[in-house]
Amino acid sequence: MQISEETLQRLLACVQKPARYVGQEWNSITKDWATVTVKVALAYPDIYEIGMSNLGLTILYDLVNREPDMLAERVYAPWHDMESVMRSAGIPLFSLETRHPLAEFDVLGFSLQHELTYTNVLNMLDLAQIPVLARERTNKVPLVIAGGSCTYNPEPMADFIDLFVIGEGEEVLLELLRAIKTWKEDPLSPSKEELLRRLVHIPGVYIPRFYQTRYANDGTLTELSPSIPEAPPRVRKRIIPTLGPVPTRPVLPHIQVVHDRGMVEIQRGCSRGCRFCQAGIIYRPIRERPVQEVLEAIDELVAHTGYEEVGLVSLSSSDHSGIAKIVEEAMARHREDGLAISLPSLRLDSFSIQLAEMIQQTRKTGLTFAPEAGSQRLRNVINKGIEEEEIFRTIEAAFKSGWNRIKLYFMIGLPTETDEDVLAIAQLVRRIYHQGKALRQRRIELNLSVATFVPKPHTPFQWVPLASRETIMHRQQLLRENIRERRVHLSYHDWQSTWLEAIFSRGDRRLGPVIYRAWRSGASFDAWNEHFDPHLWEQAFQKEKIDPSSYLREQAPNELLPWEHIDTGVTKDFLWREYERALRGDLSPDCRQRCHNCGILQAFAKERKRSKNTWGCP
């Protein structure tokens, strides 16, 4: 039953930002609940302002609602004030479009993009009055599914999720919903267990209850294998051969969100091969959206939203073969509209500055570069493939072109890193700063973001340990002592949140009880510094008799890793070869220049044969 307008108004009178919960935004889609067969609630386990900026959910919302017998509605994690009044009033968590309780949907689909949102998933389930543990759910509650980058190691959340979607969701989500439609229409009404046994046949679907694990006496994983014959030993990610339609009528938020602009995904995948980057592996291979399709999408997006800025989204936007034509033509078409084009990810080279000069005709949308490491030696280790003088030429061109604010991303705690490598960051930043002052003859500003490296699954660095707390704090202190320029703003990640992210990133099923206990003790919004309480987690590990350091150690090359049953299409042999090249400091060329036989092309060929997408296949 829908939450009434009167009830909603009583709730909203008690919260700081009621616009997060009212729905009815421009371009939102509300279908007739009574006439639609399959209903899915798309859930983002963080607040409205963050979830509304997620392009993946926007794409799925658009695709599902194109189907006449399906509907997709949205829900985000309520902030503490809203949660408090909902619990006090006994009001379950509801969708924005029709205000139906989540328990009335057929599917509740979570997007897992960051490990520190895991307790929010549990909190949303509980607030929705849905059993938190998958084993306690009956036929009458929604099927709880999850997708997103974190599902490439789904094991820490295996106790809570009925079904994981591995890979790109555009095709597989519709396949799942059609199978559920058939199940609902079956007069014999088979059990939920039978439904799951049917769904396990869909490629890209991982159902944890159909797999068993075994551990050695020392705690290392020795087996993760199917417990029923229908379940595949390895679950290969889904890959769409061509990018689907751009959502050109996105829901327009009531309040300012993190990325308050239109977005067009111009390319998926990256050929650069940075060895620390999980996205570069899991989104392989590269697929470009045709230039004309991008331009038409920009035209429609502006017409349907009134956005004055459109971001051309990709892991490396300047690598699109037609990027110059896209920018030039889009600027020409919308010059009178004052449209600003932003390129969220630029590589450090002269071509990026040529692009930046093209887009500054209306207004400067900011420049962000990611050298990642300060020394040439360490950039070679991580396969960044950019020489120091190229960095300075690019930054110099940016200053000369009129930019006086630049953001730079670096990491510390990388494999083989020394204090000298960290000091090289400070030296590089100081030189850039003084270079800018000399060129601009006025105030310049550098925003320096220094993350702590977390070894991620399915990367060449998946075997390396997390750097110790003492090492990271020492190197952060080195940066503070050696970067003292007034207009250089240094920020870095706190150790405790990095520690927890790394544990979840490399974790196994034994972390389920830890997550559950920490949540029951009050953990939520762990990605927010002001709400993250590391003591809750330390106590949870202690009470569950789990040693967190076991997840942070160096992994042996022949060790069974908790995520090895998830197949990205990239072989373990390739990852190990790249790790060995990293230790030697050898660079690997861009995949567009030379194929490294990583395995993805063979996997992609199989996906092309299987794909039945309606938007066309080359």
MARRO-951193 format. One record per residue (C-alpha): residue number from 0; residue in three letters; x, y, z. Coordinates in pm, whole numbers. Layout:
N
(NUM, "ala", (X, Y, Z))
...
//
This chain:
618
(0, "met", (0, 0, 0))
(1, "gln", (129, 346, -91))
(2, "ile", (252, 588, 170))
(3, "ser", (-14, 860, 179))
(4, "glu", (54, 1224, 105))
(5, "glu", (-54, 1313, 459))
(6, "thr", (190, 1064, 612))
(7, "leu", (471, 1187, 388))
(8, "gln", (412, 1548, 484))
(9, "arg", (430, 1459, 853))
(10, "leu", (767, 1291, 795))
(11, "leu", (906, 1575, 584))
(12, "ala", (821, 1834, 848))
(13, "cys", (1086, 1672, 1071))
(14, "val", (1385, 1659, 831))
(15, "gln", (1639, 1909, 704))
(16, "lys", (1621, 1829, 331))
(17, "pro", (1270, 1710, 246))
(18, "ala", (1338, 1742, -128))
(19, "arg", (1537, 1420, -106))
(20, "tyr", (1220, 1220, -46))
(21, "val", (930, 1381, -234))
(22, "gly", (989, 1243, -585))
(23, "gln", (786, 1383, -878))
(24, "glu", (1097, 1534, -1037))
(25, "trp", (1097, 1649, -1399))
(26, "asn", (1144, 1350, -1633))
(27, "ser", (1071, 1095, -1360))
(28, "ile", (853, 809, -1485))
(29, "thr", (543, 697, -1298))
(30, "lys", (356, 399, -1442))
(31, "asp", (23, 250, -1346))
(32, "trp", (120, 9, -1070))
(33, "ala", (-187, -213, -1127))
(34, "thr", (-119, -279, -1496))
(35, "val", (252, -359, -1484))
(36, "thr", (364, -719, -1429))
(37, "val", (722, -683, -1303))
(38, "lys", (833, -409, -1066))
(39, "val", (1192, -328, -973))
(40, "ala", (1320, -75, -722))
(41, "leu", (1666, 54, -817))
(42, "ala", (1850, 133, -495))
(43, "tyr", (2165, 335, -434))
(44, "pro", (2301, 287, -80))
(45, "asp", (2390, 652, -21))
(46, "ile", (2202, 979, -6))
(47, "tyr", (1996, 1128, -289))
(48, "glu", (2263, 1379, -393))
(49, "ile", (2515, 1102, -458))
(50, "gly", (2281, 840, -601))
(51, "met", (2124, 1084, -846))
(52, "ser", (2470, 1140, -996))
(53, "asn", (2518, 771, -1080))
(54, "leu", (2504, 720, -1456))
(55, "gly", (2469, 342, -1431))
(56, "leu", (2138, 360, -1246))
(57, "thr", (2016, 629, -1486))
(58, "ile", (2083, 393, -1778))
(59, "leu", (1901, 100, -1615))
(60, "tyr", (1607, 320, -1509))
(61, "asp", (1566, 429, -1871))
(62, "leu", (1597, 78, -2018))
(63, "val", (1353, -93, -1781))
(64, "asn", (1091, 178, -1818))
(65, "arg", (1103, 141, -2197))
(66, "glu", (945, -204, -2145))
(67, "pro", (563, -181, -2136))
(68, "asp", (520, -467, -1887))
(69, "met", (789, -348, -1644))
(70, "leu", (854, -49, -1423))
(71, "ala", (1160, 82, -1243))
(72, "glu", (1143, 322, -950))
(73, "arg", (1418, 474, -735))
(74, "val", (1520, 471, -371))
(75, "tyr", (1822, 613, -190))
(76, "ala", (1954, 578, 163))
(77, "pro", (1764, 816, 393))
(78, "trp", (1977, 1045, 605))
(79, "his", (1977, 994, 983))
(80, "asp", (1698, 1242, 1048))
(81, "met", (1461, 1076, 800))
(82, "glu", (1554, 728, 920))
(83, "ser", (1478, 827, 1280))
(84, "val", (1130, 963, 1208))
(85, "met", (1045, 667, 981))
(86, "arg", (1142, 415, 1246))
(87, "ser", (952, 606, 1515))
(88, "ala", (640, 611, 1299))
(89, "gly", (680, 252, 1178))
(90, "ile", (692, 368, 814))
(91, "pro", (884, 131, 582))
(92, "leu", (1131, 257, 325))
(93, "phe", (949, 344, 3))
(94, "ser", (1016, 432, -360))
(95, "leu", (1016, 792, -483))
(96, "glu", (787, 751, -784))
(97, "thr", (476, 590, -631))
(98, "arg", (575, 571, -262))
(99, "his", (516, 196, -250))
(100, "pro", (706, 12, 27))
(101, "leu", (1008, -171, -111))
(102, "ala", (871, -502, 17))
(103, "glu", (595, -478, -247))
(104, "phe", (839, -484, -541))
(105, "asp", (941, -802, -721))
(106, "val", (1307, -704, -728))
(107, "leu", (1517, -473, -513))
(108, "gly", (1838, -398, -702))
(109, "phe", (2136, -238, -527))
(110, "ser", (2424, -65, -704))
(111, "leu", (2746, -148, -516))
(112, "gln", (3009, 105, -625))
(113, "his", (3203, 149, -300))
(114, "glu", (3285, -98, -25))
(115, "leu", (3205, 149, 250))
(116, "thr", (2835, 152, 158))
(117, "tyr", (2781, -210, 266))
(118, "thr", (2623, -131, 602))
(119, "asn", (2385, 109, 426))
(120, "val", (2255, -188, 224))
(121, "leu", (2170, -371, 547))
(122, "asn", (2015, -59, 694))
(123, "met", (1795, -1, 389))
(124, "leu", (1677, -363, 394))
(125, "asp", (1592, -339, 762))
(126, "leu", (1420, -4, 718))
(127, "ala", (1219, -159, 435))
(128, "gln", (1111, -435, 678))
(129, "ile", (1281, -695, 456))
(130, "pro", (1490, -963, 634))
(131, "val", (1854, -861, 617))
(132, "leu", (1987, -1215, 581))
(133, "ala", (1913, -1383, 249))
(134, "arg", (1846, -1720, 413))
(135, "glu", (1555, -1570, 610))
(136, "arg", (1362, -1436, 312))
(137, "thr", (1048, -1611, 194))
(138, "asn", (863, -1620, -137))
(139, "lys", (669, -1310, -38))
(140, "val", (961, -1066, -23))
(141, "pro", (1150, -914, -317))
(142, "leu", (1443, -1083, -479))
(143, "val", (1741, -879, -355))
(144, "ile", (2003, -842, -627))
(145, "ala", (2320, -635, -665))
(146, "gly", (2544, -515, -945))
(147, "gly", (2830, -270, -981))
(148, "ser", (3208, -273, -956))
(149, "cys", (3214, -416, -602))
(150, "thr", (3044, -735, -721))
(151, "tyr", (3367, -846, -887))
(152, "asn", (3439, -972, -536))
(153, "pro", (3088, -1045, -411))
(154, "glu", (3187, -1268, -119))
(155, "pro", (3175, -1019, 172))
(156, "met", (2808, -948, 90))
(157, "ala", (2710, -1308, 10))
(158, "asp", (2502, -1344, 330))
(159, "phe", (2274, -1054, 234))
(160, "ile", (2225, -1067, -145))
(161, "asp", (2014, -1332, -321))
(162, "leu", (2173, -1282, -660))
(163, "phe", (2467, -1085, -801))
(164, "val", (2483, -956, -1158))
(165, "ile", (2843, -970, -1276))
(166, "gly", (2939, -726, -1549))
(167, "glu", (2739, -480, -1756))
(168, "gly", (2372, -486, -1664))
(169, "glu", (2190, -352, -1969))
(170, "glu", (2103, -692, -2118))
(171, "val", (2116, -922, -1819))
(172, "leu", (1879, -717, -1602))
(173, "leu", (1607, -738, -1867))
(174, "glu", (1670, -1112, -1902))
(175, "leu", (1627, -1154, -1527))
(176, "leu", (1307, -951, -1519))
(177, "arg", (1159, -1147, -1809))
(178, "ala", (1237, -1472, -1629))
(179, "ile", (1070, -1337, -1317))
(180, "lys", (767, -1238, -1524))
(181, "thr", (738, -1595, -1652))
(182, "trp", (773, -1724, -1296))
(183, "lys", (499, -1492, -1167))
(184, "glu", (263, -1597, -1444))
(185, "asp", (316, -1969, -1379))
(186, "pro", (-12, -2103, -1230))
(187, "leu", (181, -2368, -1037))
(188, "ser", (368, -2090, -856))
(189, "pro", (705, -2263, -799))
(190, "ser", (910, -2169, -494))
(191, "lys", (1171, -1896, -473))
(192, "glu", (1433, -2171, -458))
(193, "glu", (1308, -2303, -791))
(194, "leu", (1316, -1953, -936))
(195, "leu", (1680, -1914, -833))
(196, "arg", (1762, -2250, -991))
(197, "arg", (1618, -2115, -1315))
(198, "leu", (1802, -1785, -1290))
(199, "val", (2141, -1947, -1229))
(200, "his", (2136, -2054, -1597))
(201, "ile", (2148, -1689, -1709))
(202, "pro", (2510, -1598, -1798))
(203, "gly", (2657, -1341, -1561))
(204, "val", (2437, -1443, -1268))
(205, "tyr", (2605, -1549, -942))
(206, "ile", (2388, -1695, -664))
(207, "pro", (2597, -1742, -347))
(208, "arg", (2370, -2003, -186))
(209, "phe", (2460, -2245, -466))
(210, "tyr", (2833, -2236, -384))
(211, "gln", (3029, -2380, -93))
(212, "thr", (3358, -2272, 62))
(213, "arg", (3630, -2453, 256))
(214, "tyr", (3926, -2315, 448))
(215, "ala", (4257, -2458, 568))
(216, "asn", (4358, -2455, 933))
(217, "asp", (4562, -2139, 871))
(218, "gly", (4250, -1961, 740))
(219, "thr", (4339, -1959, 371))
(220, "leu", (4067, -2041, 122))
(221, "thr", (4101, -2390, -28))
(222, "glu", (3774, -2430, -219))
(223, "leu", (3490, -2223, -362))
(224, "ser", (3282, -2446, -585))
(225, "pro", (2921, -2507, -696))
(226, "ser", (2699, -2711, -466))
(227, "ile", (2440, -2784, -738))
(228, "pro", (2506, -2906, -1093))
(229, "glu", (2328, -2609, -1255))
(230, "ala", (2572, -2352, -1116))
(231, "pro", (2879, -2277, -1332))
(232, "pro", (3224, -2319, -1169))
(233, "arg", (3313, -1969, -1288))
(234, "val", (3076, -1682, -1359))
(235, "arg", (3187, -1475, -1656))
(236, "lys", (3100, -1107, -1666))
(237, "arg", (2843, -984, -1912))
(238, "ile", (2967, -754, -2186))
(239, "ile", (2740, -556, -2418))
(240, "pro", (2884, -549, -2772))
(241, "thr", (2769, -192, -2841))
(242, "leu", (2674, 85, -2604))
(243, "gly", (2302, 117, -2550))
(244, "pro", (2087, 427, -2596))
(245, "val", (2186, 739, -2405))
(246, "pro", (1926, 843, -2145))
(247, "thr", (1840, 1182, -2290))
(248, "arg", (1552, 1246, -2049))
(249, "pro", (1727, 1189, -1715))
(250, "val", (1543, 1266, -1394))
(251, "leu", (1626, 1623, -1291))
(252, "pro", (1698, 1650, -918))
(253, "his", (1507, 1885, -691))
(254, "ile", (1831, 1993, -521))
(255, "gln", (2192, 2031, -627))
(256, "val", (2365, 1696, -655))
(257, "val", (2731, 1593, -676))
(258, "his", (2743, 1594, -1057))
(259, "asp", (2475, 1843, -1153))
(260, "arg", (2509, 1821, -1531))
(261, "gly", (2404, 1615, -1828))
(262, "met", (2611, 1306, -1905))
(263, "val", (2682, 1119, -2225))
(264, "glu", (2890, 804, -2207))
(265, "ile", (3110, 835, -2514))
(266, "gln", (3324, 527, -2457))
(267, "arg", (3345, 227, -2226))
(268, "gly", (3676, 66, -2139))
(269, "cys", (4034, 193, -2137))
(270, "ser", (4342, 82, -2324))
(271, "arg", (4608, 242, -2103))
(272, "gly", (4671, -57, -1877))
(273, "cys", (4747, 120, -1548))
(274, "arg", (4832, -167, -1317))
(275, "phe", (4656, -32, -1008))
(276, "cys", (4327, 34, -1188))
(277, "gln", (4044, -214, -1147))
(278, "ala", (3815, -22, -1382))
(279, "gly", (4068, -64, -1662))
(280, "ile", (4030, -442, -1630))
(281, "ile", (3661, -492, -1555))
(282, "tyr", (3536, -257, -1829))
(283, "arg", (3745, -409, -2107))
(284, "pro", (3727, -409, -2407))
(285, "ile", (3701, -58, -2549))
(286, "arg", (3375, 30, -2721))
(287, "glu", (3331, 377, -2868))
(288, "arg", (2999, 547, -2926))
(289, "pro", (2987, 683, -3285))
(290, "val", (3044, 1057, -3318))
(291, "gln", (2705, 1129, -3474))
(292, "glu", (2528, 933, -3201))
(293, "val", (2708, 1137, -2934))
(294, "leu", (2616, 1466, -3102))
(295, "glu", (2250, 1369, -3135))
(296, "ala", (2244, 1264, -2771))
(297, "ile", (2385, 1601, -2665))
(298, "asp", (2119, 1781, -2871))
(299, "glu", (1838, 1580, -2713))
(300, "leu", (1981, 1605, -2362))
(301, "val", (1998, 1983, -2378))
(302, "ala", (1648, 2005, -2524))
(303, "his", (1492, 1781, -2259))
(304, "thr", (1675, 1911, -1952))
(305, "gly", (1797, 2267, -2001))
(306, "tyr", (2139, 2167, -1869))
(307, "glu", (2408, 2424, -1939))
(308, "glu", (2688, 2168, -1899))
(309, "val", (2730, 1822, -2050))
(310, "gly", (3004, 1583, -1943))
(311, "leu", (3155, 1347, -2200))
(312, "val", (3200, 1045, -1976))
(313, "ser", (3469, 780, -2013))
(314, "leu", (3763, 639, -1821))
(315, "ser", (3983, 835, -2061))
(316, "ser", (3769, 1078, -2262))
(317, "ser", (4053, 1215, -2474))
(318, "asp", (4126, 864, -2609))
(319, "his", (3801, 855, -2811))
(320, "ser", (3907, 858, -3176))
(321, "gly", (3651, 1127, -3263))
(322, "ile", (3675, 1340, -2951))
(323, "ala", (3800, 1653, -3129))
(324, "lys", (3514, 1639, -3377))
(325, "ile", (3261, 1580, -3097))
(326, "val", (3380, 1881, -2899))
(327, "glu", (3411, 2110, -3200))
(328, "glu", (3069, 2023, -3344))
(329, "ala", (2888, 2027, -3008))
(330, "met", (3029, 2370, -2928))
(331, "ala", (2926, 2499, -3270))
(332, "arg", (2571, 2363, -3243))
(333, "his", (2512, 2507, -2897))
(334, "arg", (2715, 2827, -2902))
(335, "glu", (2405, 3039, -2854))
(336, "asp", (2292, 2819, -2563))
(337, "gly", (2617, 2890, -2380))
(338, "leu", (2669, 2514, -2340))
(339, "ala", (2981, 2408, -2150))
(340, "ile", (3142, 2075, -2238))
(341, "ser", (3337, 1903, -1961))
(342, "leu", (3586, 1621, -1998))
(343, "pro", (3604, 1451, -1657))
(344, "ser", (3912, 1244, -1740))
(345, "leu", (4204, 1382, -1942))
(346, "arg", (4543, 1229, -1994))
(347, "leu", (4854, 1438, -1944))
(348, "asp", (4952, 1529, -2298))
(349, "ser", (4938, 1819, -2540))
(350, "phe", (4624, 1688, -2712))
(351, "ser", (4432, 1728, -2387))
(352, "ile", (4520, 2096, -2383))
(353, "gln", (4404, 2137, -2742))
(354, "leu", (4071, 1994, -2632))
(355, "ala", (4063, 2218, -2328))
(356, "glu", (4124, 2524, -2545))
(357, "met", (3829, 2423, -2761))
(358, "ile", (3586, 2391, -2469))
(359, "gln", (3687, 2715, -2296))
(360, "gln", (3494, 2921, -2552))
(361, "thr", (3197, 2940, -2315))
(362, "arg", (3341, 2891, -1967))
(363, "lys", (3617, 2695, -1805))
(364, "thr", (3483, 2376, -1651))
(365, "gly", (3802, 2288, -1465))
(366, "leu", (4105, 2076, -1547))
(367, "thr", (4194, 1758, -1364))
(368, "phe", (4504, 1549, -1426))
(369, "ala", (4630, 1233, -1258))
(370, "pro", (5008, 1184, -1260))
(371, "glu", (4946, 926, -980))
(372, "ala", (5315, 905, -883))
(373, "gly", (5585, 1167, -835))
(374, "ser", (5889, 984, -969))
(375, "gln", (5945, 848, -1317))
(376, "arg", (6054, 516, -1170))
(377, "leu", (5725, 465, -989))
(378, "arg", (5517, 585, -1284))
(379, "asn", (5685, 311, -1485))
(380, "val", (5602, 56, -1215))
(381, "ile", (5231, 139, -1233))
(382, "asn", (5247, 170, -1616))
(383, "lys", (5132, 530, -1616))
(384, "gly", (5337, 592, -1928))
(385, "ile", (5392, 967, -1897))
(386, "glu", (5732, 1138, -1886))
(387, "glu", (5800, 1422, -1644))
(388, "glu", (5873, 1676, -1916))
(389, "glu", (5541, 1591, -2082))
(390, "ile", (5370, 1670, -1752))
(391, "phe", (5532, 2012, -1740))
(392, "arg", (5457, 2087, -2106))
(393, "thr", (5091, 2001, -2052))
(394, "ile", (5057, 2205, -1734))
(395, "glu", (5241, 2498, -1894))
(396, "ala", (5001, 2490, -2189))
(397, "ala", (4707, 2487, -1946))
(398, "phe", (4835, 2795, -1763))
(399, "lys", (4904, 2974, -2091))
(400, "ser", (4552, 2894, -2209))
(401, "gly", (4401, 3075, -1915))
(402, "trp", (4350, 2815, -1646))
(403, "asn", (4467, 2911, -1301))
(404, "arg", (4306, 2625, -1106))
(405, "ile", (4417, 2269, -1163))
(406, "lys", (4345, 1952, -968))
(407, "leu", (4609, 1680, -943))
(408, "tyr", (4558, 1321, -828))
(409, "phe", (4836, 1116, -670))
(410, "met", (4860, 793, -472))
(411, "ile", (5086, 679, -191))
(412, "gly", (5143, 325, -68))
(413, "leu", (5203, 190, -419))
(414, "pro", (5410, -128, -466))
(415, "thr", (5789, -68, -441))
(416, "glu", (5732, 291, -320))
(417, "thr", (6003, 460, -113))
(418, "asp", (6022, 789, 76))
(419, "glu", (6211, 931, -223))
(420, "asp", (5912, 860, -447))
(421, "val", (5686, 1048, -207))
(422, "leu", (5924, 1342, -186))
(423, "ala", (5918, 1346, -566))
(424, "ile", (5545, 1430, -545))
(425, "ala", (5629, 1737, -339))
(426, "gln", (5906, 1837, -580))
(427, "leu", (5677, 1794, -881))
(428, "val", (5397, 1998, -721))
(429, "arg", (5630, 2280, -617))
(430, "arg", (5773, 2303, -966))
(431, "ile", (5424, 2312, -1119))
(432, "tyr", (5317, 2581, -874))
(433, "his", (5612, 2808, -945))
(434, "gln", (5580, 2741, -1316))
(435, "gly", (5222, 2864, -1297))
(436, "lys", (5310, 3175, -1098))
(437, "ala", (5574, 3269, -1351))
(438, "leu", (5338, 3225, -1643))
(439, "arg", (5013, 3366, -1506))
(440, "gln", (5154, 3664, -1314))
(441, "arg", (4861, 3629, -1074))
(442, "arg", (4719, 3389, -824))
(443, "ile", (4708, 3025, -920))
(444, "glu", (4563, 2740, -723))
(445, "leu", (4650, 2373, -711))
(446, "asn", (4421, 2121, -544))
(447, "leu", (4623, 1816, -459))
(448, "ser", (4437, 1494, -374))
(449, "val", (4652, 1208, -244))
(450, "ala", (4475, 873, -207))
(451, "thr", (4616, 566, -37))
(452, "phe", (4656, 277, -277))
(453, "val", (4421, -16, -211))
(454, "pro", (4508, -343, -390))
(455, "lys", (4199, -442, -586))
(456, "pro", (4084, -781, -719))
(457, "his", (4143, -864, -1085))
(458, "thr", (4439, -627, -1120))
(459, "pro", (4812, -696, -1155))
(460, "phe", (4851, -569, -797))
(461, "gln", (4588, -800, -644))
(462, "trp", (4862, -1001, -471))
(463, "val", (5039, -713, -294))
(464, "pro", (4981, -615, 70))
(465, "leu", (4828, -293, 191))
(466, "ala", (5098, -55, 315))
(467, "ser", (5110, -35, 693))
(468, "arg", (4946, 241, 893))
(469, "glu", (5286, 362, 1013))
(470, "thr", (5417, 383, 657))
(471, "ile", (5118, 576, 527))
(472, "met", (5109, 823, 815))
(473, "his", (5483, 881, 779))
(474, "arg", (5447, 954, 408))
(475, "gln", (5151, 1183, 461))
(476, "gln", (5368, 1373, 709))
(477, "leu", (5642, 1397, 446))
(478, "leu", (5397, 1564, 211))
(479, "arg", (5274, 1808, 478))
(480, "glu", (5629, 1909, 562))
(481, "asn", (5739, 1953, 202))
(482, "ile", (5435, 2120, 46))
(483, "arg", (5390, 2455, 217))
(484, "glu", (5288, 2686, -67))
(485, "arg", (4985, 2891, 37))
(486, "arg", (4781, 2824, -274))
(487, "val", (4840, 2449, -280))
(488, "his", (4562, 2262, -99))
(489, "leu", (4656, 1914, 13))
(490, "ser", (4398, 1650, 102))
(491, "tyr", (4439, 1279, 166))
(492, "his", (4244, 977, 285))
(493, "asp", (4237, 880, 650))
(494, "trp", (4396, 547, 734))
(495, "gln", (4096, 383, 904))
(496, "ser", (3860, 408, 606))
(497, "thr", (4136, 287, 371))
(498, "trp", (4195, -7, 606))
(499, "leu", (3830, -109, 597))
(500, "glu", (3799, -62, 221))
(501, "ala", (4100, -287, 165))
(502, "ile", (3957, -559, 391))
(503, "phe", (3626, -563, 205))
(504, "ser", (3800, -540, -131))
(505, "arg", (3999, -859, -65))
(506, "gly", (3755, -1027, 172))
(507, "asp", (3569, -1358, 175))
(508, "arg", (3239, -1487, 315))
(509, "arg", (3362, -1485, 671))
(510, "leu", (3321, -1106, 668))
(511, "gly", (2940, -1137, 651))
(512, "pro", (2896, -1179, 1029))
(513, "val", (3140, -892, 1087))
(514, "ile", (2939, -658, 864))
(515, "tyr", (2617, -770, 1031))
(516, "arg", (2753, -716, 1383))
(517, "ala", (2900, -374, 1301))
(518, "trp", (2568, -266, 1151))
(519, "arg", (2376, -390, 1453))
(520, "ser", (2615, -185, 1668))
(521, "gly", (2531, 132, 1475))
(522, "ala", (2767, 141, 1175))
(523, "ser", (2625, 322, 871))
(524, "phe", (2742, 585, 622))
(525, "asp", (3097, 455, 670))
(526, "ala", (3212, 648, 362))
(527, "trp", (3136, 972, 548))
(528, "asn", (3427, 1072, 771))
(529, "glu", (3204, 1235, 1030))
(530, "his", (2999, 916, 1074))
(531, "phe", (3266, 648, 1034))
(532, "asp", (3348, 483, 1367))
(533, "pro", (3646, 246, 1335))
(534, "his", (3598, 122, 1692))
(535, "leu", (3270, -42, 1593))
(536, "trp", (3455, -239, 1329))
(537, "glu", (3745, -331, 1554))
(538, "gln", (3499, -465, 1810))
(539, "ala", (3306, -656, 1541))
(540, "phe", (3622, -827, 1417))
(541, "gln", (3721, -912, 1771))
(542, "lys", (3382, -1058, 1867))
(543, "glu", (3360, -1262, 1547))
(544, "lys", (3718, -1386, 1603))
(545, "ile", (3833, -1263, 1261))
(546, "asp", (4184, -1126, 1218))
(547, "pro", (4151, -830, 977))
(548, "ser", (4523, -832, 901))
(549, "ser", (4479, -1167, 724))
(550, "tyr", (4307, -981, 441))
(551, "leu", (4581, -719, 408))
(552, "arg", (4884, -945, 373))
(553, "glu", (5075, -1038, 59))
(554, "gln", (4902, -1319, -132))
(555, "ala", (5100, -1615, -264))
(556, "pro", (5093, -1654, -645))
(557, "asn", (4939, -2003, -623))
(558, "glu", (4688, -1910, -352))
(559, "leu", (4315, -1944, -423))
(560, "leu", (4176, -1591, -408))
(561, "pro", (3817, -1531, -286))
(562, "trp", (3717, -1379, -622))
(563, "glu", (3865, -1635, -861))
(564, "his", (3524, -1781, -946))
(565, "ile", (3440, -1444, -1103))
(566, "asp", (3572, -1430, -1459))
(567, "thr", (3639, -1083, -1601))
(568, "gly", (3761, -1229, -1931))
(569, "val", (4117, -1124, -1840))
(570, "thr", (4337, -1420, -1749))
(571, "lys", (4525, -1465, -1425))
(572, "asp", (4840, -1542, -1626))
(573, "phe", (4821, -1200, -1791))
(574, "leu", (4779, -1026, -1454))
(575, "trp", (5080, -1209, -1314))
(576, "arg", (5291, -1120, -1619))
(577, "glu", (5201, -756, -1568))
(578, "tyr", (5290, -779, -1200))
(579, "glu", (5633, -916, -1287))
(580, "arg", (5681, -638, -1544))
(581, "ala", (5588, -386, -1276))
(582, "leu", (5857, -518, -1042))
(583, "arg", (6110, -477, -1323))
(584, "gly", (5981, -128, -1404))
(585, "asp", (5893, -231, -1760))
(586, "leu", (5623, -39, -1945))
(587, "ser", (5348, -215, -2141))
(588, "pro", (5226, -22, -2448))
(589, "asp", (4872, 97, -2496))
(590, "cys", (4643, -191, -2601))
(591, "arg", (4548, 6, -2914))
(592, "gln", (4910, -12, -3022))
(593, "arg", (4976, -377, -2937))
(594, "cys", (4759, -659, -2808))
(595, "his", (4894, -817, -2489))
(596, "asn", (4679, -1132, -2516))
(597, "cys", (4499, -1062, -2191))
(598, "gly", (4207, -1286, -2294))
(599, "ile", (3933, -1024, -2326))
(600, "leu", (3903, -1044, -2705))
(601, "gln", (3816, -1413, -2688))
(602, "ala", (3559, -1344, -2415))
(603, "phe", (3418, -1054, -2615))
(604, "ala", (3378, -1269, -2926))
(605, "lys", (3159, -1511, -2727))
(606, "glu", (2948, -1227, -2591))
(607, "arg", (2891, -1085, -2942))
(608, "lys", (2754, -1418, -3058))
(609, "arg", (2519, -1443, -2761))
(610, "ser", (2400, -1083, -2748))
(611, "lys", (2046, -1006, -2860))
(612, "asn", (2037, -638, -2778))
(613, "thr", (1777, -432, -2958))
(614, "trp", (1999, -133, -3022))
(615, "gly", (2210, -315, -3282))
(616, "cys", (2533, -509, -3297))
(617, "pro", (2815, -428, -3540))
//
